[in-house]
Amino acid sequence: MDLSALGLPTLQNNASGVAGRKLSEDFDTFLTLLTSQLKNQDPLEPLKSEQFTQQLVQFSQVEQQIATNDNLESLVSLSLANQHGALVDYIGKSVEGVSDRARLTDGGATWRYELDEEAENVSILISNSQNRPIRAVQASGEAGLNSFDWDGRDDLGNTMPDGVYRISISAVDGEGTKIPATIRAGGIVDGVEVVDGVAQLTVNGAILPLSDVTAVSAVTSED
């Protein structure tokens, strides 16, 4: 008897629960066909016991495969549950990560940026949430980590409303060669999610992958 004719389920294209039910149905069909074969077999050429044994072994192997897959699904579900539980702990925490967005609060916002090497000229362009440039300033060109504090005013000296702002940095050396700059910003985590297996935090109205977080701290009354 050819088991493939029964549409025997495999782990590659069936969930373990569906596969288990299909296997049970196929095994019942197998027993029915086997009984029919035994009743109608040629007495001069009876079916060999090896055939029965081989077919039963195939069913047993698939049953074990389904059970293994079921255990793996349980482990994956447990792992995801643990990951989600750990992510929830970030809500309400203060984090810093690779991001160009910071929140202006009470007339102040802070970014940090890291230069691979010393720069002759560093220009920072501040934009609002509509990506409209509102101020351009010169900043420190020291190699390594630098801090940039914004007083919340635009190029005309007007005080900007509290909210999320972003910066872009252009750094060049004495010969005009661009120097890479990595921008960092901090904020309070107000949401978490997992997208395509990637853990993400919502900070300052923007998505920050957990892998980009460089520091985490509890929020104090001074924050």
Backbone bond lengths (Angstrom), bond angles and torsions (degrees), N, CA, C in turn:
res aa  C-N    CA-C-N  psi(-1)  N-CA   C-N-CA  omega(-1)  CA-C   N-CA-C  phi
1 M - - - 1.469 - - 1.521 109.55 -
2 D 1.326 118.02 132.74 1.458 122.65 -178.95 1.522 109.18 -90.10
3 L 1.350 116.74 113.36 1.462 120.44 -178.29 1.517 112.23 -66.42
4 S 1.336 117.95 -27.90 1.459 119.86 -178.42 1.516 111.17 -63.48
5 A 1.326 116.89 -25.75 1.458 120.32 179.55 1.519 111.57 -68.35
6 L 1.334 116.60 -18.82 1.460 120.68 179.57 1.516 111.84 -86.41
7 G 1.338 117.71 -3.66 1.456 120.64 -178.04 1.504 111.97 68.40
8 L 1.333 116.57 42.81 1.455 121.70 -176.95 1.524 110.33 -56.53
9 P 1.346 119.22 126.08 1.460 121.78 -175.32 1.515 112.19 -71.15
10 T 1.313 115.62 151.00 1.455 121.64 175.31 1.511 108.78 -125.46
11 L 1.341 116.19 163.36 1.457 121.07 -178.43 1.513 112.05 -69.95
12 Q 1.330 117.51 -22.32 1.451 119.37 -174.21 1.520 112.38 -69.44
13 N 1.339 118.22 -27.40 1.458 117.96 -173.85 1.519 113.04 -131.18
14 N 1.342 119.32 17.10 1.451 121.22 178.80 1.513 110.32 -141.79
15 A 1.332 115.91 144.08 1.457 120.19 171.33 1.512 107.31 -72.78
16 S 1.337 116.20 154.34 1.460 119.25 -173.77 1.519 112.40 -61.26
17 G 1.337 117.74 -36.99 1.458 119.59 -179.13 1.513 111.75 -65.20
18 V 1.332 116.64 -46.88 1.465 121.18 178.98 1.520 109.96 -64.96
19 A 1.339 116.02 -41.62 1.463 120.16 -179.55 1.522 111.13 -62.88
20 G 1.333 116.36 -38.59 1.461 119.31 179.72 1.518 112.04 -63.50
21 R 1.340 116.17 -43.23 1.466 119.80 178.70 1.521 110.97 -65.47
22 K 1.337 116.30 -40.33 1.467 120.41 179.61 1.523 110.46 -65.07
23 L 1.334 116.15 -39.57 1.460 119.63 179.06 1.521 110.63 -62.50
24 S 1.336 116.90 -41.73 1.460 120.71 179.73 1.522 110.78 -62.90
25 E 1.345 116.07 -42.37 1.462 120.06 178.68 1.528 110.72 -64.02
26 D 1.334 115.93 -42.65 1.461 119.72 -179.38 1.525 111.59 -66.57
27 F 1.339 116.29 -34.99 1.458 119.14 179.75 1.527 110.23 -67.41
28 D 1.338 116.40 -38.71 1.467 119.96 176.01 1.523 110.22 -62.55
29 T 1.338 115.74 -41.57 1.468 119.80 178.01 1.524 110.45 -63.58
30 F 1.339 115.11 -40.90 1.463 120.17 178.94 1.529 110.95 -60.03
31 L 1.334 117.22 -45.39 1.464 120.72 -179.38 1.529 111.18 -64.71
32 T 1.340 115.83 -38.06 1.470 119.43 178.84 1.523 110.65 -64.03
33 L 1.342 115.61 -46.08 1.462 119.69 179.41 1.526 111.36 -66.21
34 L 1.334 116.10 -37.98 1.458 120.24 179.65 1.524 110.73 -64.06
35 T 1.336 115.55 -43.96 1.470 119.48 178.56 1.518 111.01 -61.55
36 S 1.338 115.36 -40.92 1.462 119.80 179.15 1.524 110.98 -64.60
37 Q 1.340 116.16 -39.79 1.464 119.63 179.18 1.531 111.15 -64.58
38 L 1.329 115.76 -41.15 1.463 119.47 -179.23 1.532 111.40 -64.78
39 K 1.328 115.40 -37.71 1.463 119.12 -179.74 1.523 111.61 -68.74
40 N 1.328 115.49 -33.20 1.463 119.35 -173.57 1.528 113.46 -108.85
41 Q 1.315 117.43 14.58 1.455 119.13 -178.79 1.528 111.17 -70.71
42 D 1.308 114.28 154.78 1.465 121.07 178.46 1.524 108.19 -76.31
43 P 1.334 118.47 119.52 1.476 120.85 -179.33 1.524 112.51 -56.87
44 L 1.338 116.00 -28.64 1.457 118.95 -178.91 1.534 111.76 -80.37
45 E 1.348 116.84 -21.38 1.459 121.32 178.56 1.538 109.07 -135.08
46 P 1.305 117.03 70.26 1.479 120.10 -178.26 1.532 111.38 -66.29
47 L 1.331 114.66 154.61 1.464 119.46 177.61 1.523 110.09 -64.46
48 K 1.331 115.09 143.27 1.454 120.13 -179.24 1.532 110.45 -84.71
49 S 1.325 115.18 142.70 1.466 119.85 -179.08 1.527 111.82 -63.79
50 E 1.355 116.62 -25.87 1.460 119.51 179.71 1.529 111.70 -60.99
51 Q 1.354 115.58 -33.61 1.457 119.38 179.41 1.528 110.76 -64.47
52 F 1.349 116.31 -43.93 1.463 120.14 179.43 1.526 110.47 -62.37
53 T 1.338 113.95 -44.94 1.469 119.01 -177.32 1.526 111.38 -61.40
54 Q 1.329 116.49 -44.36 1.462 120.77 -179.06 1.525 111.36 -61.65
55 Q 1.336 116.42 -42.56 1.457 120.30 -178.94 1.525 111.58 -67.99
56 L 1.339 116.19 -39.50 1.463 119.98 178.19 1.529 111.17 -65.52
57 V 1.342 116.06 -37.46 1.461 120.46 178.15 1.523 110.49 -63.25
58 Q 1.334 116.79 -39.36 1.463 119.96 179.15 1.522 110.92 -62.61
59 F 1.318 116.96 -42.55 1.460 120.44 177.37 1.529 110.76 -62.46
60 S 1.320 115.83 -41.78 1.464 120.26 -179.37 1.526 111.15 -63.42
61 Q 1.338 116.67 -40.52 1.464 120.55 -179.76 1.522 111.44 -64.70
62 V 1.330 116.47 -42.92 1.462 119.87 179.57 1.525 110.29 -66.47
63 E 1.335 116.82 -38.66 1.463 120.63 178.70 1.530 110.48 -61.00
64 Q 1.337 116.50 -41.88 1.461 120.64 178.03 1.527 111.17 -66.11
65 Q 1.325 115.95 -37.59 1.464 120.50 179.17 1.528 110.64 -63.88
66 I 1.324 116.45 -42.24 1.464 120.99 178.97 1.526 110.47 -64.37
67 A 1.333 116.38 -41.63 1.465 120.24 179.24 1.528 110.65 -63.00
68 T 1.336 116.49 -40.05 1.466 120.67 178.37 1.524 110.75 -63.38
69 N 1.331 116.03 -43.14 1.465 120.25 179.49 1.525 110.94 -63.68
70 D 1.321 116.27 -38.37 1.467 120.83 178.94 1.527 110.32 -61.88
71 N 1.335 116.19 -41.21 1.468 120.37 178.20 1.525 111.27 -65.87
72 L 1.347 116.37 -39.14 1.460 120.11 178.94 1.524 110.94 -65.03
73 E 1.343 116.42 -40.11 1.464 119.86 178.37 1.530 110.46 -62.53
74 S 1.320 116.33 -38.10 1.464 120.14 178.86 1.524 110.73 -65.15
75 L 1.348 116.25 -40.75 1.460 120.28 179.18 1.525 111.18 -65.48
76 V 1.345 116.47 -40.64 1.466 120.44 178.78 1.522 110.44 -63.53
77 S 1.340 116.44 -43.82 1.467 120.48 179.47 1.524 110.76 -61.89
78 L 1.335 116.10 -41.20 1.461 120.22 179.00 1.523 110.87 -65.12
79 S 1.342 116.35 -40.48 1.461 120.49 179.43 1.524 111.19 -63.51
80 L 1.352 116.41 -43.02 1.463 120.32 179.24 1.524 110.92 -65.24
81 A 1.333 116.30 -39.25 1.464 119.84 179.26 1.525 110.45 -62.99
82 N 1.338 116.33 -41.89 1.467 120.19 178.32 1.525 111.06 -64.97
83 Q 1.348 115.95 -39.34 1.465 120.11 179.72 1.525 110.49 -64.38
84 H 1.338 116.67 -44.42 1.460 120.08 179.79 1.523 110.71 -63.97
85 G 1.334 115.80 -39.30 1.455 119.34 178.96 1.517 111.69 -63.01
86 A 1.333 116.23 -39.42 1.465 120.44 178.64 1.524 110.81 -67.76
87 L 1.338 117.26 -36.74 1.460 120.72 179.92 1.524 111.52 -64.78
88 V 1.330 116.43 -39.11 1.462 120.25 -179.17 1.525 110.87 -58.18
89 D 1.322 116.80 -31.71 1.465 120.74 -179.61 1.528 112.24 -63.92
90 Y 1.340 117.46 -19.12 1.466 120.31 179.85 1.532 112.11 -77.04
91 I 1.328 117.44 -23.36 1.463 120.35 -177.16 1.529 110.16 -60.92
92 G 1.327 114.87 129.17 1.458 120.15 -179.24 1.514 114.00 88.18
93 K 1.345 117.01 -6.89 1.463 120.65 178.85 1.535 109.94 -87.65
94 S 1.314 115.27 156.25 1.458 121.22 174.98 1.526 108.15 -92.96
95 V 1.330 116.38 127.19 1.462 120.03 -179.07 1.523 109.90 -129.09
96 E 1.315 114.80 157.29 1.459 121.37 171.63 1.512 107.27 -126.66
97 G 1.324 115.41 139.51 1.452 118.53 -179.10 1.514 111.44 -156.68
98 V 1.316 115.10 179.80 1.464 121.06 179.25 1.525 107.94 -73.57
99 S 1.331 116.38 102.54 1.458 122.07 -177.18 1.521 109.51 -159.89
100 D 1.329 116.06 146.71 1.467 119.60 178.83 1.527 112.03 -97.22
101 R 1.340 117.76 5.39 1.459 121.55 -177.09 1.527 111.55 -107.93
102 A 1.326 114.90 138.57 1.463 121.06 174.73 1.523 107.79 -141.23
103 R 1.313 115.81 156.69 1.464 120.10 -178.45 1.524 110.22 -99.14
104 L 1.334 115.11 126.69 1.461 121.51 175.02 1.523 108.00 -81.13
105 T 1.324 116.10 121.06 1.459 121.71 -179.42 1.520 109.60 -134.24
106 D 1.324 115.89 125.73 1.472 121.02 178.97 1.528 111.76 53.06
107 G 1.328 116.11 42.11 1.457 120.44 175.04 1.510 115.47 75.95
108 G 1.318 117.98 24.24 1.459 119.18 179.38 1.519 112.77 -152.17
109 A 1.326 116.30 140.94 1.465 122.68 175.35 1.524 107.68 -147.78
110 T 1.327 115.68 146.53 1.466 119.66 -176.10 1.525 111.16 -131.89
111 W 1.313 114.91 135.23 1.460 122.52 171.28 1.528 108.03 -123.16
112 R 1.302 115.78 160.43 1.462 120.63 169.75 1.524 107.30 -127.22
113 Y 1.310 115.53 147.60 1.461 118.87 179.76 1.526 108.94 -141.71
114 E 1.313 114.14 148.17 1.461 120.29 -177.18 1.522 109.95 -119.11
115 L 1.328 115.59 127.22 1.462 121.84 178.64 1.522 109.68 -103.49
116 D 1.323 116.00 135.97 1.465 120.24 179.88 1.527 111.79 -64.81
117 E 1.340 115.69 -30.05 1.462 120.81 179.18 1.522 108.79 -153.27
118 E 1.314 116.74 170.54 1.460 120.23 -177.96 1.525 110.88 -64.49
119 A 1.336 115.21 138.39 1.464 121.05 -178.98 1.523 110.24 -113.22
120 E 1.318 115.24 144.05 1.463 121.04 176.92 1.522 110.52 -76.32
121 N 1.333 114.95 -35.36 1.460 119.63 -177.82 1.526 109.81 -142.22
122 V 1.336 115.93 131.29 1.465 121.70 177.20 1.527 108.47 -127.63
123 S 1.319 116.30 117.67 1.465 121.70 178.90 1.522 108.87 -111.19
124 I 1.327 115.84 131.64 1.462 121.15 178.58 1.524 108.81 -116.71
125 L 1.328 115.28 127.97 1.460 121.30 178.63 1.521 108.56 -111.43
126 I 1.337 116.00 122.06 1.464 121.76 -179.57 1.525 108.92 -98.87
127 S 1.334 116.40 132.65 1.466 121.63 179.46 1.518 109.87 -126.21
128 N 1.340 115.53 153.81 1.465 119.29 178.56 1.523 110.48 -86.65
129 S 1.329 116.52 -172.33 1.467 120.71 -176.04 1.523 112.81 -67.15
130 Q 1.341 117.06 -16.26 1.470 121.10 175.92 1.530 111.24 -94.34
131 N 1.340 115.59 11.85 1.470 122.51 -179.29 1.529 112.49 62.51
132 R 1.324 116.93 26.51 1.461 120.72 176.49 1.525 108.94 -93.32
133 P 1.340 118.27 121.64 1.467 120.84 179.44 1.526 110.71 -60.96
134 I 1.336 116.13 134.90 1.460 119.74 -179.38 1.526 112.39 -124.49
135 R 1.345 116.34 -18.97 1.458 117.50 178.86 1.524 111.04 -160.02
136 A 1.337 114.86 141.63 1.465 121.47 175.78 1.523 108.03 -122.91
137 V 1.323 116.61 132.57 1.466 120.86 -178.09 1.527 110.10 -138.08
138 Q 1.320 115.75 161.42 1.453 122.34 173.23 1.529 108.20 -97.97
139 A 1.331 116.37 145.70 1.462 119.70 -176.22 1.522 110.57 -137.76
140 S 1.326 114.78 176.21 1.458 121.47 -177.54 1.526 111.54 -63.33
141 G 1.338 114.93 141.73 1.455 120.14 179.55 1.515 113.08 -111.69
142 E 1.324 117.25 20.30 1.462 120.00 -179.62 1.529 110.76 -67.91
143 A 1.317 115.28 142.68 1.461 119.78 177.01 1.528 109.36 -67.18
144 G 1.324 115.98 145.18 1.456 120.03 -179.28 1.515 111.74 99.46
145 L 1.340 116.04 -153.45 1.461 121.91 -174.16 1.523 111.31 -89.22
146 N 1.333 115.55 128.27 1.460 122.48 178.75 1.526 109.52 -123.71
147 S 1.320 116.30 157.59 1.457 121.54 178.16 1.523 109.56 -116.93
148 F 1.335 115.80 140.08 1.463 120.75 177.96 1.524 108.91 -127.14
149 D 1.327 115.91 118.25 1.463 122.30 178.60 1.525 109.40 -106.14
150 W 1.317 115.67 129.18 1.469 121.17 179.30 1.519 109.12 -108.83
151 D 1.334 115.78 135.75 1.463 120.54 -177.66 1.522 113.30 -86.53
152 G 1.329 116.75 4.70 1.463 119.40 176.40 1.512 115.01 82.49
153 R 1.336 118.23 13.44 1.466 120.78 -179.75 1.524 110.70 -109.28
154 D 1.351 115.32 149.98 1.458 119.69 177.93 1.525 109.93 -89.45
155 D 1.330 117.13 -172.74 1.465 121.03 -177.42 1.527 112.87 -63.75
156 L 1.339 116.97 -22.13 1.465 120.88 -179.30 1.522 112.20 -94.16
157 G 1.332 116.09 0.68 1.455 119.52 179.82 1.514 114.24 88.46
158 N 1.331 116.55 5.06 1.461 119.79 179.28 1.528 110.53 -76.66
159 T 1.327 115.56 142.02 1.461 120.27 178.21 1.526 109.75 -80.67
160 M 1.309 116.31 124.95 1.456 121.62 -178.57 1.533 110.56 -84.81
161 P 1.326 116.73 149.05 1.468 119.74 179.29 1.528 111.37 -70.26
162 D 1.326 115.57 153.76 1.458 119.44 176.42 1.527 109.69 -58.23
163 G 1.310 115.91 147.89 1.461 120.64 -179.78 1.513 110.40 158.01
164 V 1.318 115.41 -169.30 1.465 121.31 -177.77 1.526 109.87 -94.99
165 Y 1.328 115.45 130.28 1.460 122.05 178.16 1.527 108.30 -128.99
166 R 1.313 115.46 159.28 1.461 119.48 -179.59 1.521 109.64 -131.69
167 I 1.322 115.61 158.78 1.462 120.14 178.85 1.524 109.99 -128.40
168 S 1.322 114.54 156.00 1.462 121.87 169.57 1.521 106.35 -127.32
169 I 1.313 116.56 147.15 1.462 121.04 -175.30 1.523 110.45 -124.05
170 S 1.321 114.92 133.56 1.460 121.60 174.17 1.524 107.22 -119.49
171 A 1.328 116.15 115.79 1.466 121.00 -178.69 1.524 109.32 -124.19
172 V 1.337 116.20 133.76 1.467 120.87 179.71 1.523 109.41 -136.71
173 D 1.320 115.66 155.00 1.463 119.63 176.93 1.530 109.67 -89.58
174 G 1.329 116.70 -171.33 1.453 120.85 -176.67 1.512 114.32 -63.38
175 E 1.330 117.28 -20.55 1.465 121.01 -179.75 1.525 112.13 -99.20
176 G 1.330 115.82 5.60 1.463 119.56 178.47 1.516 114.39 85.36
177 T 1.331 117.07 8.29 1.465 120.71 178.71 1.528 110.14 -79.97
178 K 1.323 115.90 132.80 1.457 120.11 -178.05 1.526 111.67 -66.98
179 I 1.322 114.92 141.68 1.462 121.90 178.02 1.531 108.10 -116.01
180 P 1.325 117.83 126.28 1.468 120.45 -179.33 1.528 111.76 -60.90
181 A 1.330 115.23 140.78 1.465 121.01 178.18 1.525 108.95 -131.80
182 T 1.322 116.69 128.98 1.463 122.23 177.16 1.524 108.63 -103.00
183 I 1.336 116.02 121.22 1.467 121.07 -176.37 1.524 109.91 -95.88
184 R 1.324 115.37 137.40 1.462 121.08 177.35 1.529 109.27 -127.29
185 A 1.309 114.79 149.04 1.465 119.86 177.48 1.514 108.72 -148.93
186 G 1.318 115.51 159.54 1.460 120.33 -178.94 1.511 112.12 -122.72
187 G 1.318 115.33 167.19 1.455 120.30 178.81 1.510 110.52 177.17
188 I 1.328 115.31 -178.98 1.456 121.56 179.94 1.529 109.60 -95.25
189 V 1.313 116.66 132.99 1.468 121.39 178.96 1.524 108.86 -75.30
190 D 1.344 116.27 122.24 1.459 119.51 178.94 1.525 112.91 -117.85
191 G 1.341 116.53 7.01 1.459 119.35 177.18 1.515 111.24 -169.72
192 V 1.322 116.49 154.25 1.466 121.90 177.68 1.521 108.72 -139.43
193 E 1.322 116.31 152.95 1.453 121.16 176.49 1.525 109.44 -162.70
194 V 1.337 114.77 163.36 1.461 121.11 175.96 1.523 107.22 -121.91
195 V 1.324 116.75 118.59 1.458 122.53 -178.58 1.523 108.83 -118.65
196 D 1.331 115.56 118.70 1.471 120.60 -179.05 1.527 111.57 52.90
197 G 1.324 115.24 38.40 1.453 120.21 177.47 1.516 114.76 81.59
198 V 1.344 117.28 1.51 1.464 121.32 -179.09 1.526 109.58 -103.40
199 A 1.334 116.66 121.91 1.462 121.49 179.12 1.522 109.77 -75.03
200 Q 1.353 116.08 131.50 1.456 120.97 -177.50 1.522 110.80 -134.27
201 L 1.333 115.00 145.45 1.457 121.73 176.17 1.525 108.63 -112.04
202 T 1.326 116.22 149.43 1.460 120.68 173.28 1.523 107.97 -102.84
203 V 1.337 115.50 115.10 1.462 122.01 -177.03 1.524 108.59 -134.01
204 N 1.322 116.67 128.23 1.470 121.26 179.69 1.526 112.06 55.41
205 G 1.314 116.01 36.11 1.456 119.95 177.47 1.512 114.39 75.27
206 A 1.325 117.59 10.52 1.461 121.30 -178.87 1.520 110.06 -129.77
207 I 1.337 115.13 155.88 1.459 121.14 178.12 1.523 109.54 -82.14
208 L 1.322 115.95 128.86 1.462 121.86 178.11 1.529 108.16 -124.02
209 P 1.341 117.72 108.47 1.469 119.65 177.64 1.525 110.46 -56.70
210 L 1.313 115.95 139.50 1.461 119.76 -178.86 1.525 111.19 -58.33
211 S 1.323 116.62 -31.09 1.466 120.47 -179.82 1.527 112.28 -67.26
212 D 1.361 117.53 -17.71 1.465 121.10 179.77 1.525 112.77 -92.25
213 V 1.329 117.07 -4.29 1.464 120.61 179.95 1.527 109.37 -73.06
214 T 1.335 115.75 131.02 1.465 120.46 -178.52 1.522 112.99 -111.14
215 A 1.348 117.25 -15.53 1.465 119.96 -179.88 1.523 109.58 -157.11
216 V 1.329 116.10 145.30 1.466 122.52 178.52 1.521 108.27 -136.40
217 S 1.329 116.38 137.03 1.463 119.68 178.04 1.519 109.90 -149.41
218 A 1.319 115.45 156.95 1.458 120.72 177.34 1.521 109.31 -75.40
219 V 1.321 116.08 148.09 1.461 120.85 178.99 1.520 109.04 -81.76
220 T 1.326 116.06 127.77 1.461 121.32 178.21 1.519 109.71 -104.68
221 S 1.311 116.85 172.35 1.464 120.91 -179.23 1.520 111.22 -63.08
222 E 1.347 116.61 -27.89 1.463 119.79 179.36 1.512 111.74 -72.00
223 D 1.406 116.75 -25.46 1.453 119.85 -179.41 1.516 111.26 -69.70
